Amino acid sequence: MSHTVFRLRRYAIVRDEEPDAEPHSYAMECAVCSETGPPSTDADVAHDWVPAHLRAHAAHLTYREHVTRPYRAIPGRWL
Ligand SMILES: [Zn+2]
């Protein structure tokens, strides 16, 4: 018969600002056809995709903004 012991641990969830963190980025998605513009670390650059998409698809009038903001779990004390 096997015997397994589990221990609980606290973690703090913080914004990941380590050098290896993925970049904070923005991307726009058309809510009509689900096409997505290129991600950018600059929201204004990401938003520039919308008028270009609208010129090609005049009836696509609704969009979503996706924000990628990396977080990291920092191990704390054992419980
Ligand atoms: Zn579209």
PDB file of the backbone (N, CA, C, O) and the ligand in Angstrom, with CONECT records:
HET     ZN  A 101       1
ATOM      1  N   MET A   1       0.849  -1.181   0.000  1.00  0.00           N
ATOM      2  CA  MET A   1       0.000   0.000   0.000  1.00  0.00           C
ATOM      3  C   MET A   1       0.888   1.235   0.000  1.00  0.00           C
ATOM      4  O   MET A   1       1.786   1.359   0.832  1.00  0.00           O
ATOM      5  N   SER A   2       0.630   2.171  -0.958  1.00  0.00           N
ATOM      6  CA  SER A   2       1.464   3.373  -1.012  1.00  0.00           C
ATOM      7  C   SER A   2       0.962   4.415  -0.015  1.00  0.00           C
ATOM      8  O   SER A   2      -0.199   4.411   0.395  1.00  0.00           O
ATOM      9  N   HIS A   3       1.867   5.293   0.354  1.00  0.00           N
ATOM     10  CA  HIS A   3       1.544   6.331   1.321  1.00  0.00           C
ATOM     11  C   HIS A   3       2.023   7.663   0.746  1.00  0.00           C
ATOM     12  O   HIS A   3       3.205   7.805   0.436  1.00  0.00           O
ATOM     13  N   THR A   4       1.126   8.643   0.598  1.00  0.00           N
ATOM     14  CA  THR A   4       1.475   9.941   0.037  1.00  0.00           C
ATOM     15  C   THR A   4       1.133  11.034   1.030  1.00  0.00           C
ATOM     16  O   THR A   4       0.060  11.028   1.634  1.00  0.00           O
ATOM     17  N   VAL A   5       2.069  11.985   1.197  1.00  0.00           N
ATOM     18  CA  VAL A   5       1.853  13.114   2.104  1.00  0.00           C
ATOM     19  C   VAL A   5       1.806  14.383   1.266  1.00  0.00           C
ATOM     20  O   VAL A   5       2.681  14.612   0.431  1.00  0.00           O
ATOM     21  N   PHE A   6       0.788  15.208   1.485  1.00  0.00           N
ATOM     22  CA  PHE A   6       0.680  16.490   0.806  1.00  0.00           C
ATOM     23  C   PHE A   6       0.864  17.604   1.837  1.00  0.00           C
ATOM     24  O   PHE A   6       0.376  17.513   2.963  1.00  0.00           O
ATOM     25  N   ARG A   7       1.576  18.658   1.428  1.00  0.00           N
ATOM     26  CA  ARG A   7       1.718  19.834   2.291  1.00  0.00           C
ATOM     27  C   ARG A   7       1.120  21.027   1.556  1.00  0.00           C
ATOM     28  O   ARG A   7       1.223  21.134   0.334  1.00  0.00           O
ATOM     29  N   LEU A   8       0.505  21.907   2.302  1.00  0.00           N
ATOM     30  CA  LEU A   8      -0.087  23.120   1.722  1.00  0.00           C
ATOM     31  C   LEU A   8       0.887  24.283   1.865  1.00  0.00           C
ATOM     32  O   LEU A   8       1.635  24.362   2.839  1.00  0.00           O
ATOM     33  N   ARG A   9       0.870  25.179   0.893  1.00  0.00           N
ATOM     34  CA  ARG A   9       1.776  26.317   0.912  1.00  0.00           C
ATOM     35  C   ARG A   9       1.044  27.564   0.446  1.00  0.00           C
ATOM     36  O   ARG A   9       0.189  27.499  -0.437  1.00  0.00           O
ATOM     37  N   ARG A  10       1.384  28.701   1.044  1.00  0.00           N
ATOM     38  CA  ARG A  10       0.826  29.972   0.593  1.00  0.00           C
ATOM     39  C   ARG A  10       1.634  30.477  -0.597  1.00  0.00           C
ATOM     40  O   ARG A  10       2.832  30.216  -0.712  1.00  0.00           O
ATOM     41  N   TYR A  11       0.949  31.210  -1.482  1.00  0.00           N
ATOM     42  CA  TYR A  11       1.609  31.853  -2.622  1.00  0.00           C
ATOM     43  C   TYR A  11       1.099  33.277  -2.725  1.00  0.00           C
ATOM     44  O   TYR A  11      -0.069  33.549  -2.450  1.00  0.00           O
ATOM     45  N   ALA A  12       1.971  34.177  -3.121  1.00  0.00           N
ATOM     46  CA  ALA A  12       1.557  35.541  -3.452  1.00  0.00           C
ATOM     47  C   ALA A  12       1.507  35.636  -4.972  1.00  0.00           C
ATOM     48  O   ALA A  12       2.438  35.206  -5.653  1.00  0.00           O
ATOM     49  N   ILE A  13       0.436  36.192  -5.500  1.00  0.00           N
ATOM     50  CA  ILE A  13       0.301  36.357  -6.949  1.00  0.00           C
ATOM     51  C   ILE A  13       0.623  37.814  -7.268  1.00  0.00           C
ATOM     52  O   ILE A  13      -0.088  38.725  -6.844  1.00  0.00           O
ATOM     53  N   VAL A  14       1.704  38.022  -8.022  1.00  0.00           N
ATOM     54  CA  VAL A  14       2.187  39.381  -8.291  1.00  0.00           C
ATOM     55  C   VAL A  14       2.405  39.582  -9.793  1.00  0.00           C
ATOM     56  O   VAL A  14       2.575  38.621 -10.544  1.00  0.00           O
ATOM     57  N   ARG A  15       2.398  40.842 -10.212  1.00  0.00           N
ATOM     58  CA  ARG A  15       2.743  41.160 -11.605  1.00  0.00           C
ATOM     59  C   ARG A  15       4.145  40.647 -11.873  1.00  0.00           C
ATOM     60  O   ARG A  15       5.048  40.865 -11.066  1.00  0.00           O
ATOM     61  N   ASP A  16       4.340  39.969 -12.996  1.00  0.00           N
ATOM     62  CA  ASP A  16       5.644  39.410 -13.332  1.00  0.00           C
ATOM     63  C   ASP A  16       6.465  40.476 -14.044  1.00  0.00           C
ATOM     64  O   ASP A  16       6.207  40.812 -15.200  1.00  0.00           O
ATOM     65  N   GLU A  17       7.448  40.995 -13.341  1.00  0.00           N
ATOM     66  CA  GLU A  17       8.324  42.008 -13.913  1.00  0.00           C
ATOM     67  C   GLU A  17       9.753  41.496 -14.023  1.00  0.00           C
ATOM     68  O   GLU A  17      10.700  42.277 -14.119  1.00  0.00           O
ATOM     69  N   GLU A  18       9.899  40.144 -14.006  1.00  0.00           N
ATOM     70  CA  GLU A  18      11.226  39.539 -14.174  1.00  0.00           C
ATOM     71  C   GLU A  18      11.675  39.715 -15.631  1.00  0.00           C
ATOM     72  O   GLU A  18      10.842  39.888 -16.520  1.00  0.00           O
ATOM     73  N   PRO A  19      13.001  39.670 -15.874  1.00  0.00           N
ATOM     74  CA  PRO A  19      13.492  39.846 -17.259  1.00  0.00           C
ATOM     75  C   PRO A  19      12.946  38.805 -18.233  1.00  0.00           C
ATOM     76  O   PRO A  19      12.835  39.078 -19.428  1.00  0.00           O
ATOM     77  N   ASP A  20      12.603  37.612 -17.736  1.00  0.00           N
ATOM     78  CA  ASP A  20      12.120  36.565 -18.643  1.00  0.00           C
ATOM     79  C   ASP A  20      10.595  36.544 -18.761  1.00  0.00           C
ATOM     80  O   ASP A  20      10.040  35.641 -19.386  1.00  0.00           O
ATOM     81  N   ALA A  21       9.914  37.523 -18.171  1.00  0.00           N
ATOM     82  CA  ALA A  21       8.448  37.560 -18.249  1.00  0.00           C
ATOM     83  C   ALA A  21       8.010  37.845 -19.682  1.00  0.00           C
ATOM     84  O   ALA A  21       8.685  38.567 -20.416  1.00  0.00           O
ATOM     85  N   GLU A  22       6.870  37.269 -20.074  1.00  0.00           N
ATOM     86  CA  GLU A  22       6.352  37.613 -21.391  1.00  0.00           C
ATOM     87  C   GLU A  22       5.915  39.079 -21.359  1.00  0.00           C
ATOM     88  O   GLU A  22       5.555  39.591 -20.299  1.00  0.00           O
ATOM     89  N   PRO A  23       5.942  39.763 -22.516  1.00  0.00           N
ATOM     90  CA  PRO A  23       5.629  41.193 -22.505  1.00  0.00           C
ATOM     91  C   PRO A  23       4.149  41.462 -22.240  1.00  0.00           C
ATOM     92  O   PRO A  23       3.280  40.673 -22.609  1.00  0.00           O
ATOM     93  N   HIS A  24       3.888  42.593 -21.594  1.00  0.00           N
ATOM     94  CA  HIS A  24       2.528  43.113 -21.445  1.00  0.00           C
ATOM     95  C   HIS A  24       2.127  43.555 -22.847  1.00  0.00           C
ATOM     96  O   HIS A  24       2.800  44.397 -23.444  1.00  0.00           O
ATOM     97  N   SER A  25       1.039  42.999 -23.382  1.00  0.00           N
ATOM     98  CA  SER A  25       0.709  43.322 -24.761  1.00  0.00           C
ATOM     99  C   SER A  25      -0.797  43.468 -24.961  1.00  0.00           C
ATOM    100  O   SER A  25      -1.607  43.078 -24.120  1.00  0.00           O
ATOM    101  N   TYR A  26      -1.126  44.036 -26.091  1.00  0.00           N
ATOM    102  CA  TYR A  26      -2.514  44.299 -26.485  1.00  0.00           C
ATOM    103  C   TYR A  26      -2.749  43.695 -27.868  1.00  0.00           C
ATOM    104  O   TYR A  26      -1.837  43.637 -28.693  1.00  0.00           O
ATOM    105  N   ALA A  27      -3.981  43.245 -28.110  1.00  0.00           N
ATOM    106  CA  ALA A  27      -4.378  42.789 -29.446  1.00  0.00           C
ATOM    107  C   ALA A  27      -5.872  43.034 -29.579  1.00  0.00           C
ATOM    108  O   ALA A  27      -6.620  42.928 -28.607  1.00  0.00           O
ATOM    109  N   MET A  28      -6.295  43.359 -30.783  1.00  0.00           N
ATOM    110  CA  MET A  28      -7.712  43.583 -31.057  1.00  0.00           C
ATOM    111  C   MET A  28      -8.272  42.401 -31.836  1.00  0.00           C
ATOM    112  O   MET A  28      -7.596  41.816 -32.682  1.00  0.00           O
ATOM    113  N   GLU A  29      -9.533  42.060 -31.528  1.00  0.00           N
ATOM    114  CA  GLU A  29     -10.218  40.965 -32.220  1.00  0.00           C
ATOM    115  C   GLU A  29     -11.555  41.471 -32.751  1.00  0.00           C
ATOM    116  O   GLU A  29     -12.284  42.173 -32.051  1.00  0.00           O
ATOM    117  N   CYS A  30     -11.865  41.114 -33.979  1.00  0.00           N
ATOM    118  CA  CYS A  30     -13.172  41.428 -34.545  1.00  0.00           C
ATOM    119  C   CYS A  30     -14.195  40.484 -33.908  1.00  0.00           C
ATOM    120  O   CYS A  30     -14.022  39.266 -33.938  1.00  0.00           O
ATOM    121  N   ALA A  31     -15.255  41.047 -33.335  1.00  0.00           N
ATOM    122  CA  ALA A  31     -16.278  40.223 -32.682  1.00  0.00           C
ATOM    123  C   ALA A  31     -17.226  39.587 -33.690  1.00  0.00           C
ATOM    124  O   ALA A  31     -18.033  38.731 -33.328  1.00  0.00           O
ATOM    125  N   VAL A  32     -17.134  40.000 -34.955  1.00  0.00           N
ATOM    126  CA  VAL A  32     -18.008  39.434 -35.992  1.00  0.00           C
ATOM    127  C   VAL A  32     -17.380  38.181 -36.598  1.00  0.00           C
ATOM    128  O   VAL A  32     -18.039  37.146 -36.704  1.00  0.00           O
ATOM    129  N   CYS A  33     -16.099  38.267 -36.999  1.00  0.00           N
ATOM    130  CA  CYS A  33     -15.467  37.148 -37.711  1.00  0.00           C
ATOM    131  C   CYS A  33     -14.340  36.490 -36.908  1.00  0.00           C
ATOM    132  O   CYS A  33     -13.772  35.492 -37.350  1.00  0.00           O
ATOM    133  N   SER A  34     -14.014  37.036 -35.741  1.00  0.00           N
ATOM    134  CA  SER A  34     -12.977  36.495 -34.844  1.00  0.00           C
ATOM    135  C   SER A  34     -11.555  36.666 -35.373  1.00  0.00           C
ATOM    136  O   SER A  34     -10.618  36.130 -34.781  1.00  0.00           O
ATOM    137  N   GLU A  35     -11.370  37.398 -36.471  1.00  0.00           N
ATOM    138  CA  GLU A  35     -10.000  37.674 -36.917  1.00  0.00           C
ATOM    139  C   GLU A  35      -9.332  38.576 -35.875  1.00  0.00           C
ATOM    140  O   GLU A  35      -9.969  39.451 -35.287  1.00  0.00           O
ATOM    141  N   THR A  36      -8.041  38.342 -35.665  1.00  0.00           N
ATOM    142  CA  THR A  36      -7.311  39.080 -34.637  1.00  0.00           C
ATOM    143  C   THR A  36      -6.158  39.841 -35.264  1.00  0.00           C
ATOM    144  O   THR A  36      -5.453  39.316 -36.126  1.00  0.00           O
ATOM    145  N   GLY A  37      -5.970  41.072 -34.833  1.00  0.00           N
ATOM    146  CA  GLY A  37      -4.842  41.866 -35.296  1.00  0.00           C
ATOM    147  C   GLY A  37      -3.571  41.456 -34.580  1.00  0.00           C
ATOM    148  O   GLY A  37      -3.621  40.702 -33.608  1.00  0.00           O
ATOM    149  N   PRO A  38      -2.434  41.942 -35.049  1.00  0.00           N
ATOM    150  CA  PRO A  38      -1.162  41.571 -34.431  1.00  0.00           C
ATOM    151  C   PRO A  38      -1.030  42.158 -33.026  1.00  0.00           C
ATOM    152  O   PRO A  38      -1.429  43.297 -32.785  1.00  0.00           O
ATOM    153  N   PRO A  39      -0.468  41.373 -32.096  1.00  0.00           N
ATOM    154  CA  PRO A  39      -0.253  41.898 -30.750  1.00  0.00           C
ATOM    155  C   PRO A  39       0.857  42.953 -30.756  1.00  0.00           C
ATOM    156  O   PRO A  39       1.769  42.921 -31.582  1.00  0.00           O
ATOM    157  N   SER A  40       0.748  43.880 -29.813  1.00  0.00           N
ATOM    158  CA  SER A  40       1.770  44.920 -29.679  1.00  0.00           C
ATOM    159  C   SER A  40       1.884  45.314 -28.216  1.00  0.00           C
ATOM    160  O   SER A  40       0.915  45.218 -27.463  1.00  0.00           O
ATOM    161  N   THR A  41       3.054  45.750 -27.821  1.00  0.00           N
ATOM    162  CA  THR A  41       3.218  46.265 -26.461  1.00  0.00           C
ATOM    163  C   THR A  41       2.648  47.673 -26.340  1.00  0.00           C
ATOM    164  O   THR A  41       2.534  48.207 -25.237  1.00  0.00           O
ATOM    165  N   ASP A  42       2.291  48.275 -27.472  1.00  0.00           N
ATOM    166  CA  ASP A  42       1.711  49.621 -27.513  1.00  0.00           C
ATOM    167  C   ASP A  42       0.231  49.494 -27.908  1.00  0.00           C
ATOM    168  O   ASP A  42      -0.079  49.041 -29.010  1.00  0.00           O
ATOM    169  N   ALA A  43      -0.671  49.889 -27.023  1.00  0.00           N
ATOM    170  CA  ALA A  43      -2.108  49.752 -27.297  1.00  0.00           C
ATOM    171  C   ALA A  43      -2.517  50.513 -28.548  1.00  0.00           C
ATOM    172  O   ALA A  43      -3.338  50.025 -29.325  1.00  0.00           O
ATOM    173  N   ASP A  44      -1.954  51.710 -28.756  1.00  0.00           N
ATOM    174  CA  ASP A  44      -2.327  52.503 -29.940  1.00  0.00           C
ATOM    175  C   ASP A  44      -1.962  51.767 -31.232  1.00  0.00           C
ATOM    176  O   ASP A  44      -2.709  51.815 -32.210  1.00  0.00           O
ATOM    177  N   VAL A  45      -0.823  51.092 -31.232  1.00  0.00           N
ATOM    178  CA  VAL A  45      -0.407  50.329 -32.421  1.00  0.00           C
ATOM    179  C   VAL A  45      -1.375  49.172 -32.645  1.00  0.00           C
ATOM    180  O   VAL A  45      -1.778  48.909 -33.778  1.00  0.00           O
ATOM    181  N   ALA A  46      -1.751  48.474 -31.562  1.00  0.00           N
ATOM    182  CA  ALA A  46      -2.707  47.359 -31.684  1.00  0.00           C
ATOM    183  C   ALA A  46      -4.047  47.861 -32.208  1.00  0.00           C
ATOM    184  O   ALA A  46      -4.694  47.183 -33.005  1.00  0.00           O
ATOM    185  N   HIS A  47      -4.466  49.042 -31.766  1.00  0.00           N
ATOM    186  CA  HIS A  47      -5.763  49.596 -32.193  1.00  0.00           C
ATOM    187  C   HIS A  47      -5.754  49.992 -33.665  1.00  0.00           C
ATOM    188  O   HIS A  47      -6.811  50.047 -34.293  1.00  0.00           O
ATOM    189  N   ASP A  48      -4.576  50.271 -34.228  1.00  0.00           N
ATOM    190  CA  ASP A  48      -4.489  50.665 -35.640  1.00  0.00           C
ATOM    191  C   ASP A  48      -5.001  49.580 -36.579  1.00  0.00           C
ATOM    192  O   ASP A  48      -5.350  49.869 -37.724  1.00  0.00           O
ATOM    193  N   TRP A  49      -5.049  48.339 -36.112  1.00  0.00           N
ATOM    194  CA  TRP A  49      -5.538  47.251 -36.956  1.00  0.00           C
ATOM    195  C   TRP A  49      -7.043  47.403 -37.232  1.00  0.00           C
ATOM    196  O   TRP A  49      -7.508  46.972 -38.287  1.00  0.00           O
ATOM    197  N   VAL A  50      -7.812  48.002 -36.317  1.00  0.00           N
ATOM    198  CA  VAL A  50      -9.276  48.078 -36.450  1.00  0.00           C
ATOM    199  C   VAL A  50      -9.695  48.833 -37.711  1.00  0.00           C
ATOM    200  O   VAL A  50     -10.480  48.287 -38.486  1.00  0.00           O
ATOM    201  N   PRO A  51      -9.221  50.050 -37.963  1.00  0.00           N
ATOM    202  CA  PRO A  51      -9.670  50.725 -39.194  1.00  0.00           C
ATOM    203  C   PRO A  51      -9.260  49.982 -40.454  1.00  0.00           C
ATOM    204  O   PRO A  51      -9.983  50.024 -41.449  1.00  0.00           O
ATOM    205  N   ALA A  52      -8.121  49.305 -40.437  1.00  0.00           N
ATOM    206  CA  ALA A  52      -7.705  48.522 -41.611  1.00  0.00           C
ATOM    207  C   ALA A  52      -8.681  47.363 -41.831  1.00  0.00           C
ATOM    208  O   ALA A  52      -9.057  47.068 -42.965  1.00  0.00           O
ATOM    209  N   HIS A  53      -9.084  46.717 -40.747  1.00  0.00           N
ATOM    210  CA  HIS A  53     -10.038  45.608 -40.873  1.00  0.00           C
ATOM    211  C   HIS A  53     -11.397  46.140 -41.324  1.00  0.00           C
ATOM    212  O   HIS A  53     -12.080  45.510 -42.132  1.00  0.00           O
ATOM    213  N   LEU A  54     -11.778  47.281 -40.809  1.00  0.00           N
ATOM    214  CA  LEU A  54     -13.076  47.886 -41.155  1.00  0.00           C
ATOM    215  C   LEU A  54     -13.136  48.280 -42.630  1.00  0.00           C
ATOM    216  O   LEU A  54     -14.189  48.175 -43.259  1.00  0.00           O
ATOM    217  N   ARG A  55     -12.014  48.732 -43.182  1.00  0.00           N
ATOM    218  CA  ARG A  55     -11.991  49.087 -44.624  1.00  0.00           C
ATOM    219  C   ARG A  55     -12.269  47.851 -45.488  1.00  0.00           C
ATOM    220  O   ARG A  55     -12.913  47.953 -46.532  1.00  0.00           O
ATOM    221  N   ALA A  56     -11.788  46.698 -45.053  1.00  0.00           N
ATOM    222  CA  ALA A  56     -11.985  45.459 -45.824  1.00  0.00           C
ATOM    223  C   ALA A  56     -13.333  44.801 -45.530  1.00  0.00           C
ATOM    224  O   ALA A  56     -13.841  44.029 -46.343  1.00  0.00           O
ATOM    225  N   HIS A  57     -13.915  45.109 -44.354  1.00  0.00           N
ATOM    226  CA  HIS A  57     -15.175  44.465 -43.934  1.00  0.00           C
ATOM    227  C   HIS A  57     -16.064  45.535 -43.301  1.00  0.00           C
ATOM    228  O   HIS A  57     -16.108  45.675 -42.079  1.00  0.00           O
ATOM    229  N   ALA A  58     -16.772  46.289 -44.147  1.00  0.00           N
ATOM    230  CA  ALA A  58     -17.524  47.458 -43.683  1.00  0.00           C
ATOM    231  C   ALA A  58     -18.626  47.128 -42.682  1.00  0.00           C
ATOM    232  O   ALA A  58     -19.053  48.013 -41.940  1.00  0.00           O
ATOM    233  N   ALA A  59     -19.100  45.880 -42.637  1.00  0.00           N
ATOM    234  CA  ALA A  59     -20.179  45.509 -41.711  1.00  0.00           C
ATOM    235  C   ALA A  59     -19.653  45.000 -40.363  1.00  0.00           C
ATOM    236  O   ALA A  59     -20.441  44.682 -39.473  1.00  0.00           O
ATOM    237  N   HIS A  60     -18.332  44.922 -40.211  1.00  0.00           N
ATOM    238  CA  HIS A  60     -17.755  44.412 -38.948  1.00  0.00           C
ATOM    239  C   HIS A  60     -17.508  45.606 -38.023  1.00  0.00           C
ATOM    240  O   HIS A  60     -16.478  46.276 -38.099  1.00  0.00           O
ATOM    241  N   LEU A  61     -18.486  45.846 -37.152  1.00  0.00           N
ATOM    242  CA  LEU A  61     -18.478  47.080 -36.354  1.00  0.00           C
ATOM    243  C   LEU A  61     -18.176  46.872 -34.877  1.00  0.00           C
ATOM    244  O   LEU A  61     -18.087  47.847 -34.132  1.00  0.00           O
ATOM    245  N   THR A  62     -18.015  45.629 -34.432  1.00  0.00           N
ATOM    246  CA  THR A  62     -17.757  45.393 -32.999  1.00  0.00           C
ATOM    247  C   THR A  62     -16.439  44.641 -32.820  1.00  0.00           C
ATOM    248  O   THR A  62     -16.097  43.752 -33.599  1.00  0.00           O
ATOM    249  N   TYR A  63     -15.705  45.030 -31.760  1.00  0.00           N
ATOM    250  CA  TYR A  63     -14.344  44.517 -31.535  1.00  0.00           C
ATOM    251  C   TYR A  63     -14.121  44.252 -30.051  1.00  0.00           C
ATOM    252  O   TYR A  63     -14.822  44.785 -29.191  1.00  0.00           O
ATOM    253  N   ARG A  64     -13.120  43.411 -29.776  1.00  0.00           N
ATOM    254  CA  ARG A  64     -12.691  43.139 -28.399  1.00  0.00           C
ATOM    255  C   ARG A  64     -11.205  43.478 -28.300  1.00  0.00           C
ATOM    256  O   ARG A  64     -10.442  43.303 -29.250  1.00  0.00           O
ATOM    257  N   GLU A  65     -10.828  43.958 -27.145  1.00  0.00           N
ATOM    258  CA  GLU A  65      -9.397  44.171 -26.883  1.00  0.00           C
ATOM    259  C   GLU A  65      -8.931  43.077 -25.931  1.00  0.00           C
ATOM    260  O   GLU A  65      -9.549  42.849 -24.891  1.00  0.00           O
ATOM    261  N   HIS A  66      -7.844  42.401 -26.285  1.00  0.00           N
ATOM    262  CA  HIS A  66      -7.245  41.387 -25.410  1.00  0.00           C
ATOM    263  C   HIS A  66      -5.961  41.971 -24.823  1.00  0.00           C
ATOM    264  O   HIS A  66      -5.080  42.426 -25.552  1.00  0.00           O
ATOM    265  N   VAL A  67      -5.875  41.950 -23.508  1.00  0.00           N
ATOM    266  CA  VAL A  67      -4.693  42.445 -22.820  1.00  0.00           C
ATOM    267  C   VAL A  67      -3.998  41.260 -22.168  1.00  0.00           C
ATOM    268  O   VAL A  67      -4.610  40.521 -21.396  1.00  0.00           O
ATOM    269  N   THR A  68      -2.732  41.082 -22.476  1.00  0.00           N
ATOM    270  CA  THR A  68      -1.928  40.038 -21.838  1.00  0.00           C
ATOM    271  C   THR A  68      -1.045  40.718 -20.802  1.00  0.00           C
ATOM    272  O   THR A  68      -0.186  41.534 -21.137  1.00  0.00           O
ATOM    273  N   ARG A  69      -1.272  40.368 -19.524  1.00  0.00           N
ATOM    274  CA  ARG A  69      -0.522  40.982 -18.438  1.00  0.00           C
ATOM    275  C   ARG A  69       0.037  39.837 -17.599  1.00  0.00           C
ATOM    276  O   ARG A  69      -0.714  39.194 -16.865  1.00  0.00           O
ATOM    277  N   PRO A  70       1.320  39.576 -17.691  1.00  0.00           N
ATOM    278  CA  PRO A  70       1.883  38.406 -17.013  1.00  0.00           C
ATOM    279  C   PRO A  70       1.930  38.560 -15.491  1.00  0.00           C
ATOM    280  O   PRO A  70       2.213  39.631 -14.954  1.00  0.00           O
ATOM    281  N   TYR A  71       1.641  37.448 -14.826  1.00  0.00           N
ATOM    282  CA  TYR A  71       1.720  37.362 -13.363  1.00  0.00           C
ATOM    283  C   TYR A  71       2.581  36.176 -12.989  1.00  0.00           C
ATOM    284  O   TYR A  71       2.808  35.281 -13.802  1.00  0.00           O
ATOM    285  N   ARG A  72       3.061  36.169 -11.758  1.00  0.00           N
ATOM    286  CA  ARG A  72       3.912  35.091 -11.250  1.00  0.00           C
ATOM    287  C   ARG A  72       3.445  34.727  -9.848  1.00  0.00           C
ATOM    288  O   ARG A  72       3.055  35.596  -9.068  1.00  0.00           O
ATOM    289  N   ALA A  73       3.487  33.432  -9.534  1.00  0.00           N
ATOM    290  CA  ALA A  73       3.166  32.953  -8.178  1.00  0.00           C
ATOM    291  C   ALA A  73       4.473  32.833  -7.401  1.00  0.00           C
ATOM    292  O   ALA A  73       5.376  32.095  -7.796  1.00  0.00           O
ATOM    293  N   ILE A  74       4.564  33.566  -6.292  1.00  0.00           N
ATOM    294  CA  ILE A  74       5.768  33.556  -5.451  1.00  0.00           C
ATOM    295  C   ILE A  74       5.490  32.635  -4.260  1.00  0.00           C
ATOM    296  O   ILE A  74       4.570  32.890  -3.483  1.00  0.00           O
ATOM    297  N   PRO A  75       6.283  31.562  -4.112  1.00  0.00           N
ATOM    298  CA  PRO A  75       6.055  30.649  -2.978  1.00  0.00           C
ATOM    299  C   PRO A  75       6.279  31.348  -1.649  1.00  0.00           C
ATOM    300  O   PRO A  75       7.236  32.105  -1.487  1.00  0.00           O
ATOM    301  N   GLY A  76       5.393  31.091  -0.705  1.00  0.00           N
ATOM    302  CA  GLY A  76       5.506  31.643   0.636  1.00  0.00           C
ATOM    303  C   GLY A  76       5.703  30.546   1.667  1.00  0.00           C
ATOM    304  O   GLY A  76       6.282  29.499   1.377  1.00  0.00           O
ATOM    305  N   ARG A  77       5.220  30.795   2.857  1.00  0.00           N
ATOM    306  CA  ARG A  77       5.454  29.836   3.953  1.00  0.00           C
ATOM    307  C   ARG A  77       4.609  28.595   3.789  1.00  0.00           C
ATOM    308  O   ARG A  77       3.532  28.616   3.194  1.00  0.00           O
ATOM    309  N   TRP A  78       5.131  27.512   4.337  1.00  0.00           N
ATOM    310  CA  TRP A  78       4.381  26.256   4.381  1.00  0.00           C
ATOM    311  C   TRP A  78       3.320  26.352   5.468  1.00  0.00           C
ATOM    312  O   TRP A  78       3.542  26.990   6.497  1.00  0.00           O
ATOM    313  N   LEU A  79       2.183  25.731   5.250  1.00  0.00           N
ATOM    314  CA  LEU A  79       1.103  25.758   6.236  1.00  0.00           C
ATOM    315  C   LEU A  79       1.133  24.494   7.070  1.00  0.00           C
ATOM    316  O   LEU A  79       0.301  24.322   7.961  1.00  0.00           O
TER     317      LEU A  79
HETATM  318 ZN    ZN A 101     -14.185  40.928 -38.957  1.00  0.00          ZN2+
END
